[in-house]
Amino acid sequence: MTELNQVINADCLDVLPSFPDGSVNLIINDPPHYGVVKDKWDNQWKTKQAYLDWCEAWLKQCLRVLHPRGSIYIWGSIGEKSDSVIHLKLLMDSLGFHFKDWITWKKQRGMGNRRGWLYTREETLWYVKDKKDFIWNTDAQYSDEDRKSGNFGFANWKKGYRPKSDKYRLTNVWDDIPETTWNWQDIKVKHSTPKPVPALARIIAAHTATGETVLDCFLGSGSTAVAAQLTGRNFIGIEIDSEYCEIAQTRLLEEIKPVTKKRGKKLKKTSKTPQPGLFD
Ligand SMILES: C[S@@+](CC[C@H](N)C(=O)[O-])C[C@H]1O[C@@H](n2cnc3c(N)ncnc32)[C@H](O)[C@@H]1O
């Protein structure tokens, strides 16, 4: 089995076949969306079909390595430059994943051309392997924010309905999470498409328990790995570009170590917790 909590510098299609069946509890993949940014890695295919054939190859491996009760999240785009989320949905439906939801992350800034609406969204598809038996941690569906006036209808209120929690229930539109701040002087998040750690931590909390394993086949600057370690989960992170791997390692050292120190104790070293090198 691949060592946990290591950034693997490789093509995911070269290493995934060596992973045992059903060995990871959650998969969060943010693959190239094909043609959205100028980076070489986002423009490696001649046609959309070639891109989708490539996606099919790693999605089949993901279906195999995902635990029977596991979930998989795939990030994608919907816009003029790329409508990858639609094609990925149709592809995943055809491969035997079971569709659960399509979450829109509404960004707080935006980008886009002047002759059109400002583009402020990204999508993530949630699929499970078994539609009847999958992990869903009920507590994870509430936000940290206190409910002030109640987000349920007056008719329900009259019928005597009272909310089960004094927290807001999260919806499938996430508008409470800002973009990761870039500081190009700083090595920390030097990537053109970083995903926000709070969104990843939210997904991880909903579908895994402490000590379980999250796989990211396109780790980039390491956001999923940081979110996994901050929530006490293991990660397996694969990234083809060695410079991004170094950035991910640096983030893990800088963003995780202070947290463990602040708590006044180091995490226990077992096969299910962070490996030497990250915390020493
Ligand atoms: C959309 S970015 C991921 C960004 C990441 N979510 C983050 O927060 O930084 C996609 C990444 O996939 C990597 N990549 C492209 N092809 C790959 C492959 N065959 N195997 C592994 N990584 C690959 C790219 O180098 C790029 O960093």
The ligand as an SDF file (V2000), in Angstrom:
LIG
                    3D

 27 29  0  0  0  0  0  0  0  0999 V2000
   -6.8340   22.2390  -11.2310 C   0  0  0  0  0  0  0  0  0  0  0  0
   -5.2280   21.9150  -10.6910 S   0  0  0  0  0  0  0  0  0  0  0  0
   -5.4160   21.3910   -9.0000 C   0  0  0  0  0  0  0  0  0  0  0  0
   -5.2650   22.5300   -8.0110 C   0  0  0  0  0  0  0  0  0  0  0  0
   -5.4470   22.0790   -6.5720 C   0  0  0  0  0  0  0  0  0  0  0  0
   -6.8140   21.7150   -6.3010 N   0  0  0  0  0  0  0  0  0  0  0  0
   -5.0020   23.1370   -5.5790 C   0  0  0  0  0  0  0  0  0  0  0  0
   -5.7870   23.4730   -4.6650 O   0  0  0  0  0  0  0  0  0  0  0  0
   -3.8940   23.6590   -5.6940 O   0  0  0  0  0  0  0  0  0  0  0  0
   -4.8440   20.4180  -11.5320 C   0  0  0  0  0  0  0  0  0  0  0  0
   -3.4740   19.8600  -11.2400 C   0  0  0  0  0  0  0  0  0  0  0  0
   -3.3730   18.5690  -11.8640 O   0  0  0  0  0  0  0  0  0  0  0  0
   -1.9990   18.3560  -12.2050 C   0  0  0  0  0  0  0  0  0  0  0  0
   -1.9790   17.2620  -13.1930 N   0  0  0  0  0  0  0  0  0  0  0  0
   -2.2560   17.3210  -14.5270 C   0  0  0  0  0  0  0  0  0  0  0  0
   -2.1640   16.1060  -15.0790 N   0  0  0  0  0  0  0  0  0  0  0  0
   -1.8590   15.2280  -14.0770 C   0  0  0  0  0  0  0  0  0  0  0  0
   -1.6630   13.8070  -14.0190 C   0  0  0  0  0  0  0  0  0  0  0  0
   -1.7480   13.0410  -15.1250 N   0  0  0  0  0  0  0  0  0  0  0  0
   -1.3760   13.2380  -12.8200 N   0  0  0  0  0  0  0  0  0  0  0  0
   -1.2740   14.0040  -11.7060 C   0  0  0  0  0  0  0  0  0  0  0  0
   -1.4130   15.3600  -11.7030 N   0  0  0  0  0  0  0  0  0  0  0  0
   -1.7280   15.9560  -12.8720 C   0  0  0  0  0  0  0  0  0  0  0  0
   -1.5510   19.7130  -12.7100 C   0  0  0  0  0  0  0  0  0  0  0  0
   -0.1510   19.8520  -12.6580 O   0  0  0  0  0  0  0  0  0  0  0  0
   -2.3000   20.6680  -11.7790 C   0  0  0  0  0  0  0  0  0  0  0  0
   -1.5010   21.0790  -10.6900 O   0  0  0  0  0  0  0  0  0  0  0  0
  1  2  1  0
  2  3  1  0
  2 10  1  0
  3  4  1  0
  4  5  1  0
  5  6  1  0
  5  7  1  0
  7  8  2  0
  7  9  1  0
 10 11  1  0
 11 12  1  0
 11 26  1  0
 12 13  1  0
 13 14  1  0
 13 24  1  0
 14 15  1  0
 14 23  1  0
 15 16  2  0
 16 17  1  0
 17 18  1  0
 17 23  2  0
 18 19  1  0
 18 20  2  0
 20 21  1  0
 21 22  2  0
 22 23  1  0
 24 25  1  0
 24 26  1  0
 26 27  1  0
M  CHG  2   2   1   9  -1
M  END
$$$$
